[in-house]
Each structure stands twice: as structure tokens, then as C-alpha cells.
Amino acid sequence: MVQITVKVEGMACGMCESHVNDAVRRAFPVKKVTSSHKRGETVILAEENISVEQLRSAIEPMGYRVLDAVCGPYVKKGLLGFGR
């Protein structure tokens, strides 16, 4: 499983977060997606990497701008937030 952190410009509120989350869920088979307009990012958990170009094609038609995406292995946090 991988964690993809996407920098998204243009989210201003909770509804913006929902729009981005819905766009990602519709376009890709993800395990989990959460967005934060305050941090300007969306975090995606998926089985496989999703390219920046694919993310742009799903998110940018909604009126937001994908600046960058970083993919890394997902490390599940255990009790008290420590990795296993």
C-alpha cells in the first residue's frame, strides 16, 4: 500500500475538500482519501501509485490546481501513534 500526498491549490473550505475527495474516489480505486484546505493537501491511500498527470486529470476539472504529488510506502501507525 502507498500513501500519496498531493499539494492542491484552490481549496478554501470543507466543501472544497469534499469535492476533491469525491473526484479522487470517482477516478481511482483508493482505500482512503482525506483533504485539508488549511494545509492545501490531499492524502490518498491506495494499492498502487497514481501519477501526477492522472491526479491532474481528475482534480483540475473541478476548478482546483494540482501542484505536486509525492508517493511513499504507507506505514500503519500502532497504539499511541508509533509505527509497527
VENKA-V237505 format. One record per residue. N is the residue number from 1. RES is the residue in one small letter. SS is DSSP state (A for helix, B for strand, O for the rest). Layout:
n	res	ss
N	RES	SS
N	RES	SS
This chain:
n	res	ss
1	m	O
2	v	B
3	q	B
4	i	B
5	t	B
6	v	B
7	k	B
8	v	B
9	e	B
10	g	O
11	m	O
12	a	O
13	c	O
14	g	A
15	m	A
16	c	A
17	e	A
18	s	A
19	h	A
20	v	A
21	n	A
22	d	A
23	a	A
24	v	A
25	r	A
26	r	A
27	a	A
28	f	O
29	p	O
30	v	B
31	k	B
32	k	B
33	v	B
34	t	B
35	s	B
36	s	B
37	h	O
38	k	O
39	r	O
40	g	O
41	e	B
42	t	B
43	v	B
44	i	B
45	l	B
46	a	B
47	e	O
48	e	O
49	n	O
50	i	O
51	s	O
52	v	A
53	e	A
54	q	A
55	l	A
56	r	A
57	s	A
58	a	A
59	i	A
60	e	A
61	p	A
62	m	A
63	g	O
64	y	O
65	r	B
66	v	B
67	l	B
68	d	B
69	a	B
70	v	B
71	c	B
72	g	B
73	p	B
74	y	O
75	v	O
76	k	O
77	k	B
78	g	O
79	l	A
80	l	A
81	g	A
82	f	O
83	g	B
84	r	O
